[in-house]
């Protein structure tokens, strides 16, 4: 796995096992962003507009074990940050 896939897996797996009564999503997003940052990426935010895609991708992993949609979403959000930074420069 590359670092984006590993980050996506850690997030999706944490959400899948759902260890806490409350705060699983927030905790998993913190873990995801920590892993992104230690691998040289910027932290990402999942906007409300991406909510359906986010939940569908996590469900795809939880039900079918298919990580690809969620890994692609994380990679897409990371690429968007790079685009925004280039526009600022």
ChimeraX attribute file (.defattr): number of C-alpha atoms within 10 A of each C-alpha:
attribute: neighborCount
match mode: 1-to-1
recipient: residues
	/A:1	7
	/A:2	7
	/A:3	15
	/A:4	21
	/A:5	17
	/A:6	16
	/A:7	24
	/A:8	29
	/A:9	21
	/A:10	17
	/A:11	24
	/A:12	26
	/A:13	17
	/A:14	19
	/A:15	22
	/A:16	15
	/A:17	10
	/A:18	14
	/A:19	10
	/A:20	11
	/A:21	6
	/A:22	9
	/A:23	12
	/A:24	17
	/A:25	15
	/A:26	11
	/A:27	15
	/A:28	20
	/A:29	23
	/A:30	15
	/A:31	17
	/A:32	23
	/A:33	20
	/A:34	15
	/A:35	21
	/A:36	21
	/A:37	13
	/A:38	11
	/A:39	12
	/A:40	9
	/A:41	17
	/A:42	17
	/A:43	17
	/A:44	19
	/A:45	13
	/A:46	13
	/A:47	9
	/A:48	9
	/A:49	8
	/A:50	12
	/A:51	11
	/A:52	10
	/A:53	15
	/A:54	18
	/A:55	12
	/A:56	13
	/A:57	20
	/A:58	26
	/A:59	19
	/A:60	17
	/A:61	20
	/A:62	16
	/A:63	9
	/A:64	9
	/A:65	12
	/A:66	15
	/A:67	20
	/A:68	16
	/A:69	18
	/A:70	26
	/A:71	21
	/A:72	15
	/A:73	18
	/A:74	22
	/A:75	15
	/A:76	12
	/A:77	18
	/A:78	18
	/A:79	15
	/A:80	13
	/A:81	16
	/A:82	13
	/A:83	11
	/A:84	10
	/A:85	10
	/A:86	9
	/A:87	8
	/A:88	6
	/A:89	5
